[in-house]
Structure formats: structure tokens, C-alpha cells
Amino acid sequence: MTSSSPALEMRAISKSFSGNTVLASVNIEARAGEVLALLGENGAGKSTLMKILAGVHQPDGGEILIDGQPVKFARPADALAAGIAMIYQELSLAPHLTVAENIFLGREPLKVSPIGFINDRDLNDRAKNLLGEYGFNLNPRARLGRLSAADRQLVEITRAIVEAKRVIVMDEPTSSLTDQEVKELFRLIRDLKARGLAVIYISHRLEELDEIADRVTILRDGNAVYAGPWGKISTDEVIKHMAGRELKEIFPPRNAKIGEVKLRIRNLSLPPKFDNVSFEARAGEVVGIGGLAGAGRTELVEAIFGATPPTSGEIELNGEKILATQPSQSVTRGLSLVTEDRKRTGLCLNLPLSTNITLANVRALVSGGRLQSKIETAAAQNYIQKLSIRPPAPTKPVGRLSGGNQQKSLLARWLFANSQVFLLDEPTRGVDVAARSEIYREINELAEAGAAIVMVSSDLPELLGMADRILVMRRGKFVAELNAKQTTQEEVLKHAAVEE
């Protein structure tokens, strides 16, 4: 089902924060029964534009029209009442509530009584039926805080679909999903289109859009620089519009010499997450760890770092055994962890960018028993420039940066800490193609300088493009070791998904 008239129009939308123009007279339209791909680099203004649509921010200028009628959303509840739902890139769920309670938050079925207690049985039955219909294998009674990032994403998707009546916005919905879960999501999107909803789909995975996108609007530096049918523009042209330049090599070449063993893991176990895991990472080497969600990859790197100590096994760093009991000890010994969930376990969102960058090596900033703020600012500015973090404002709270710039801030922290072994868990999750290339280049420079890199990734092209070796994990065990330059995505998936 398609419609020639737009279900949603945003006309001449402008927005500034503290004198910094984020959106400059942007126009977009989303049509009933179609998918509009909204693209742009991190910081281009996509999330701000969608937060204006969702009633989170108020525009400085412009207007919003639903079915041709002007509307104003003073708060998120107004947008929901108009049938607009949003799946945020950074999840907006309540971790202390169950899956079912999150899905129906604010719309809980009530018992027929004068007081109106929540009907828990009906609530859980409805959630179970919905999850089953969508193909999501989740327990509706499970506490959300105990779920993986991928499962939390599925809950967010389910909740938004329940809320959506006219427009649904999906901001990086597949960033932590498995291939099978992505297929289920695309099936749902086609169903939403058939029901006449307009879908606005934000993604940095351009290869996904061939399956679902009908039209595309591209933002750059707060301006809409391209709008047209999807399929009429090549990937190279999309990237050029996004970045304002051609991106010759997404995966830059690496010229690193493989040296001595920097990290050795022997028979490491943390049942039931993983068991009897052994591997080595050498200086100058990028070791990729692949596998499906729930395979134990995140739990493994967290255990090595000491965030969740293993029950048995040995860890050697630069030839010395270490006890993975406290992350602070790991940092002191030159080990670092870029976490999968930067907001929950990585960054201090209310603290300045400069503090977040220098947090793991505060001792370098102390002189005469006092923290030297000028040294801190200068050190932060060095890495802000090195990684092209935008905006380049050391005093800005890191929580106000875009997702990609937050990710680069987290990497900058460990560069400043002079780490020698880097554990990178989904290092480019939610990061645009140009920012990815900057992160890849920095990873290559680290390897060329003699660091060892262990990189967990659900993005198979990323593993093939960056790793020297790929260790495939399934059900808490390594089941294959592959030469990244000689293997294929199909071979990695076969080992990850098929019992041998």
C-alpha cells in the first residue's frame, strides 16, 4: 500500500542549542505505506529532528503536519496521541520492570474493580501473544535489566509497534540484533507498510536499505542535502552526500608486524555463559570474535577485564598472570574495555567530555596533589582533534553528544590511558560510515604501534575487513578459528549457528 500524499510533513524545521545550529530549515515527508530512509553522519541532526517529531524538543522554527493538518507537540504524550511512536537508538526502557510491563507501560489492562488493579495475567498473555506473533523468543515475565542488549532492543521494537498508529520512527533498530532477528524485523516493517503506516528508518547499515527503503532523505551538518527514491542513487553517492567527500576505503589498510603474545587466556570459565575458553592475542594483531547474540562473547571480554570475574582459568598479560577481580587493576596493567552498551556501562553521561576522556588515567593530571584542569583540557583536546569528536567542546556533557561521538569519546579514554591490550565490544555500534572509518584507522594505528586488539562484532563485513583471525563462538565455546582474509560471511555464520 502506498499513498501519493504524505502522512507526515516537517517543513523548514530549525533548531539551535546554545547558539550552535543543529537543524537549518529542514524539510522531510513520510508517506503512508512507505519506508523513508533518513541518513546522515553522526551529528548531522537526524536524532534531533526525530526528537522534535516525538515532542522531546521544540523547534525554533518550522511546522509539522499530520495528514495535511498542522500540529504542535509540546511533550512526548502529544506525539503518541497523534499516533507517532519512536524506537530510540539509546533505549528508553525501565530496567526494573518486566518485559510485559515495559511493552504496555501506561496502557496496562485493568481488572474490573472499583480500584482498577492491573490484570497481570492479561498483561502477560497479551505480551506473550505479541512476542510470538513477531517471532521474538522472550519471556514476558523476565526483568528487563537482566536481558542482553539485543533482547532489550526487541522489547523496544515491540512497544513502539503497539503504540504506532500513523508514523513509526526506527533509530538504528538492528544495531544489536542477529541476522534472524533482522529478518523478523523486516517482515514486521513490511506488515506495517501494508497496514498503511509511514516508517522512518534511520540506519548506518546501508546494505539493509535495499530490502525495505522506498525513498531517502540525507542530512549533513543540519541541512537536507538530498531527497529522492531509494535505488536511484548509488552507495558511493549516498556516502558522498553524507560526508561531503568521497570515502575511498571504509577499511583502511594496515601495515602491522605481528609480534609477541600480549594476552593469553587459558581455560577461562564462567558457567553458564562460557566454559574452558583459551586463545592468544599478539602485538600488532586484531583478533575478531564472532557469533550470535547469547553466544557468550560480551561476557568473555567482561570477565577478562574483571567486570565479572571468571570462576576458573588463567589470564596472562605481557607474560604475567593477573587476577581478573577488579577493573582498576586491569587498567593499571594496560588492559582496556570498550563496552557494548556505552550509556549503561561506559560513559559518565552528566560529566564533561574532557572528564570522560581522562577518567582512566587521572594520575597523569595530578601535580602537587591537585588535579590540573588546564592539563586535563589540553589532553582531552588532543584526542578530540585526533578522533574528530564533534562538537569539539571539552566542557560539554558527553551525554549530549551523538551516539557515534560518544563511542569515539570512549575509545579516546583508553588511548589516553596508554593501554596495550584493547578489548573492543561492538566498537562501531550505531556509528556512521565515515566515523567507522576513523575508528578503524585508529585501531590500525594502535596495532601498528604494537597493541593487541580483541574485537567482538556482530557486523560480519567489519570482522572480515578488520581482523587477522576470527574466533567463532557458539554456546560459550570457541568452535572455529578462521583466517579473516580467506573466509566468507557464510562460513562464519555456518560455524556460529549450526551444531557440528
Residue pairs with C-beta under 8 A, 6 or more apart in sequence:
1 32
1 33
1 193
1 194
1 195
1 196
2 31
2 32
2 33
2 34
2 214
3 31
3 32
3 33
3 34
3 196
4 31
5 31
5 32
5 67
5 68
6 29
6 30
6 31
6 32
6 65
6 198
7 30
7 31
7 32
7 66
7 67
7 166
7 167
7 197
7 198
8 29
8 30
8 53
8 64
8 65
8 66
8 84
8 166
8 167
8 198
8 200
9 27
9 28
9 29
9 64
9 65
9 68
10 26
10 27
10 28
10 29
10 49
10 52
10 53
10 62
10 63
10 64
10 65
11 27
11 62
11 63
11 64
11 65
12 25
12 26
12 27
12 61
12 62
12 63
13 23
13 25
13 26
13 27
13 49
13 52
13 59
13 61
13 62
13 64
14 21
14 23
14 24
14 25
14 26
14 59
14 60
14 61
14 62
15 21
15 22
15 23
15 45
15 48
15 49
15 52
15 57
15 59
15 60
16 22
16 60
17 400
20 391
21 222
22 45
22 48
22 222
23 45
23 48
23 49
23 52
23 59
23 222
24 222
24 223
25 61
25 62
25 223
26 45
26 49
26 62
26 219
26 222
26 223
26 224
27 224
27 227
28 36
28 38
28 49
28 200
28 217
28 224
28 227
29 36
30 36
30 167
30 198
30 199
30 200
31 198
31 214
31 215
32 166
32 196
32 197
32 198
33 193
33 194
33 196
33 197
33 198
34 193
34 198
34 199
34 214
34 215
35 189
35 193
35 199
35 200
35 201
35 212
35 213
35 214
35 215
36 198
36 199
36 200
36 201
36 213
36 214
36 215
36 216
36 217
37 201
37 202
37 203
37 209
37 213
37 215
37 216
37 217
37 230
38 46
38 49
38 50
38 200
38 201
38 202
38 216
38 217
38 219
39 46
39 202
39 203
39 206
39 216
39 217
39 218
39 219
39 238
39 242
40 46
40 218
40 219
40 220
40 242
40 432
41 220
41 242
41 243
41 404
41 432
41 433
41 434
41 435
42 390
42 402
42 403
42 404
42 405
42 430
42 431
42 432
42 435
43 390
43 391
43 401
43 402
43 404
43 405
44 219
44 220
44 221
44 222
44 242
44 432
45 219
45 221
45 222
45 223
46 171
46 202
46 219
47 89
47 171
47 202
47 402
47 403
48 57
49 219
50 86
50 169
50 171
50 200
50 202
51 57
52 58
52 59
52 64
52 73
53 64
53 73
53 79
53 84
53 86
53 167
53 169
54 73
54 76
54 79
54 84
54 86
54 169
55 73
55 74
55 75
55 76
55 77
55 78
55 79
56 76
58 74
63 70
64 70
64 71
64 72
64 73
65 71
66 82
66 83
66 84
66 166
66 167
67 166
71 78
71 82
72 78
73 79
73 82
73 84
79 86
80 163
82 165
82 166
83 164
83 165
83 166
83 167
84 164
84 165
84 166
84 167
84 168
84 169
85 160
85 161
85 162
85 163
85 164
85 165
85 167
85 168
85 169
86 160
86 168
86 169
86 171
87 156
87 157
87 160
87 168
87 169
87 170
87 171
87 173
88 156
88 171
89 171
89 172
89 175
89 202
89 403
89 430
90 343
90 403
91 152
91 153
91 156
92 156
93 102
93 144
93 152
93 155
93 156
93 159
94 101
94 102
94 105
94 144
95 143
95 144
95 145
96 143
96 144
96 145
97 105
97 143
97 144
98 124
98 140
98 141
98 142
98 143
98 144
99 127
99 131
99 138
99 139
99 140
99 141
99 142
99 144
99 147
99 155
100 123
100 124
100 126
100 127
100 128
100 140
100 141
101 108
101 123
102 144
102 155
102 159
103 127
103 130
103 140
103 155
103 158
103 159
103 162
104 123
104 126
104 127
104 159
104 162
105 159
107 162
108 118
108 119
108 123
109 118
109 119
109 122
109 123
109 126
110 116
110 117
110 118
110 119
111 117
111 118
111 119
123 140
124 140
124 141
127 140
127 158
128 140
130 158
130 162
131 137
131 138
131 140
131 154
131 158
134 154
134 157
134 158
134 161
134 184
134 188
135 184
135 187
136 154
136 157
136 158
136 181
136 184
138 147
138 151
138 154
138 155
144 152
144 155
147 155
148 176
148 293
148 294
148 298
149 176
149 298
149 340
149 341
150 176
150 177
150 178
150 181
150 293
150 294
151 293
153 173
153 175
153 176
153 177
154 177
154 181
156 173
157 170
157 173
157 185
157 188
160 168
160 170
161 168
161 188
161 192
164 192
164 197
165 197
166 197
166 198
167 197
167 198
167 199
167 200
168 192
168 197
168 198
168 199
168 200
169 199
169 200
169 202
170 189
170 199
170 200
170 201
170 202
171 202
172 202
172 203
172 204
172 403
172 430
173 185
173 201
173 203
174 181
174 182
174 185
174 203
174 205
174 208
175 429
175 430
176 293
176 340
176 426
176 429
176 458
177 185
177 293
177 458
178 292
178 293
178 458
179 493
181 293
182 208
186 208
186 211
186 212
189 199
189 201
189 212
190 212
192 199
193 199
199 212
201 209
201 212
201 213
203 209
204 430
204 431
204 432
204 433
204 436
205 459
206 235
206 238
206 239
206 433
207 461
209 216
209 230
210 230
210 231
213 230
214 229
214 230
215 227
215 228
215 229
215 230
216 226
216 227
216 228
216 229
216 230
216 233
216 238
217 224
217 226
217 227
218 224
218 225
218 226
218 227
218 238
218 241
218 242
219 225
220 241
220 242
220 243
220 244
221 244
225 241
226 233
226 241
233 241
236 246
239 246
239 247
239 433
239 434
240 246
240 247
242 432
242 433
242 434
243 433
243 434
247 433
247 434
247 437
249 437
250 433
250 436
250 437
250 440
250 465
251 437
251 440
251 465
251 466
252 437
252 440
252 441
252 444
253 444
254 286
254 444
254 447
254 448
255 448
256 284
256 285
256 444
256 447
256 448
257 284
258 282
258 283
258 284
258 285
258 468
259 282
259 283
259 284
259 450
260 282
260 283
261 280
261 281
261 282
261 283
261 316
261 319
262 281
262 282
262 283
262 317
262 318
262 420
262 421
262 451
262 452
263 280
263 281
263 304
263 315
263 316
263 317
263 335
263 421
263 452
263 454
264 280
264 314
264 315
264 316
265 277
265 278
265 279
265 280
265 304
265 313
265 314
265 315
265 316
266 278
266 313
266 314
266 315
266 316
267 276
267 277
267 278
267 312
267 313
267 314
268 274
268 276
268 277
268 278
268 300
268 303
268 304
268 310
268 312
268 313
268 314
268 315
269 275
269 276
269 277
269 310
269 311
269 312
269 313
270 299
270 300
270 303
270 308
270 310
270 311
271 311
271 476
272 476
273 296
273 299
273 300
273 303
273 476
274 296
274 299
274 300
274 303
274 473
274 476
274 477
275 476
275 477
276 313
276 477
277 300
277 313
277 476
277 477
277 478
278 478
279 287
279 471
279 478
281 287
281 421
281 452
281 453
281 454
282 452
283 450
283 451
283 452
284 447
284 448
284 450
284 451
284 452
285 447
285 452
285 453
285 468
285 469
286 443
286 447
286 453
286 455
286 466
286 467
286 468
287 452
287 453
287 454
287 455
287 467
287 468
287 469
287 471
288 455
288 456
288 457
288 463
288 466
288 467
288 468
288 469
288 470
288 471
288 484
289 297
289 300
289 301
289 454
289 455
289 456
289 457
289 470
289 471
289 472
289 473
290 297
290 457
290 458
290 460
290 463
290 470
290 471
290 472
290 473
290 492
290 496
291 297
291 472
291 473
291 474
291 496
292 474
292 496
292 497
293 458
295 473
295 474
295 475
295 476
295 496
296 473
296 475
296 476
296 477
297 425
297 456
297 473
298 340
298 425
298 456
299 308
300 473
301 337
301 423
301 425
301 454
301 456
302 308
302 337
302 339
302 425
303 309
303 310
303 324
304 315
304 324
304 335
304 423
304 454
305 324
305 327
305 330
305 335
305 336
305 337
305 423
306 324
306 325
306 326
306 327
306 329
306 330
307 327
307 337
307 345
309 324
309 325
310 324
314 321
315 321
315 322
315 323
315 324
316 322
317 333
317 334
317 335
317 420
317 421
318 333
318 334
318 420
320 333
322 329
322 330
322 333
322 335
323 329
324 330
327 337
330 336
330 337
331 360
331 417
331 419
334 418
334 419
334 420
334 421
335 419
335 420
335 421
335 423
336 360
336 413
336 414
336 417
336 419
336 421
336 422
336 423
337 423
337 425
338 346
338 407
338 410
338 411
338 414
338 422
338 423
338 424
338 425
338 427
339 345
339 346
339 410
339 425
340 425
340 426
340 429
340 456
342 403
342 406
342 407
342 410
343 349
343 399
343 406
346 410
347 356
347 398
347 399
347 406
347 409
347 410
348 355
348 356
348 359
348 398
349 397
349 398
349 399
350 397
350 399
351 397
351 398
352 394
352 395
352 396
352 397
352 398
353 380
353 384
353 389
353 393
353 394
353 395
353 396
353 397
353 398
353 401
353 409
354 376
354 377
354 379
354 380
354 381
354 394
354 395
355 376
356 398
356 409
356 410
356 413
357 379
357 380
357 383
357 384
357 409
357 412
357 413
357 416
358 364
358 365
358 376
358 379
358 380
358 413
358 416
359 413
360 413
360 414
360 416
360 417
361 416
361 417
361 418
362 371
364 375
364 379
364 416
365 371
365 372
365 375
365 376
365 379
366 372
367 375
377 394
379 416
380 394
380 412
381 392
381 394
383 389
383 412
383 415
383 416
384 392
384 394
384 412
385 392
386 412
386 415
386 442
387 408
387 411
387 412
387 438
387 439
387 442
388 408
388 435
388 438
389 401
389 405
389 408
389 409
389 412
390 401
390 402
390 405
391 401
398 406
398 409
399 406
401 409
403 430
403 431
404 430
404 431
404 432
404 435
405 435
407 427
407 428
407 429
407 430
407 431
407 435
407 439
408 431
408 435
408 438
408 439
411 427
411 439
411 442
414 422
415 442
415 446
419 451
420 450
420 451
420 452
421 451
421 452
421 453
421 454
422 443
422 446
422 451
422 452
422 453
422 454
423 454
423 456
424 443
424 453
424 454
424 455
424 456
425 456
426 456
426 457
426 458
427 439
427 443
427 455
427 457
428 435
428 436
428 439
428 440
428 457
428 459
428 462
431 439
436 462
440 465
440 466
443 453
443 455
443 466
446 453
447 453
455 463
455 466
455 467
457 463
457 466
460 489
460 492
460 493
461 489
463 470
463 484
463 492
464 470
464 484
464 487
464 488
464 489
464 492
466 484
467 484
468 483
468 484
468 485
469 481
469 482
469 483
469 484
470 480
470 481
470 482
470 483
470 484
470 487
470 492
471 478
471 480
471 481
472 478
472 479
472 480
472 481
472 482
472 492
472 495
472 496
473 479
473 496
474 495
474 496
474 497
479 495
479 496
479 500
480 495
482 491
482 492
482 495
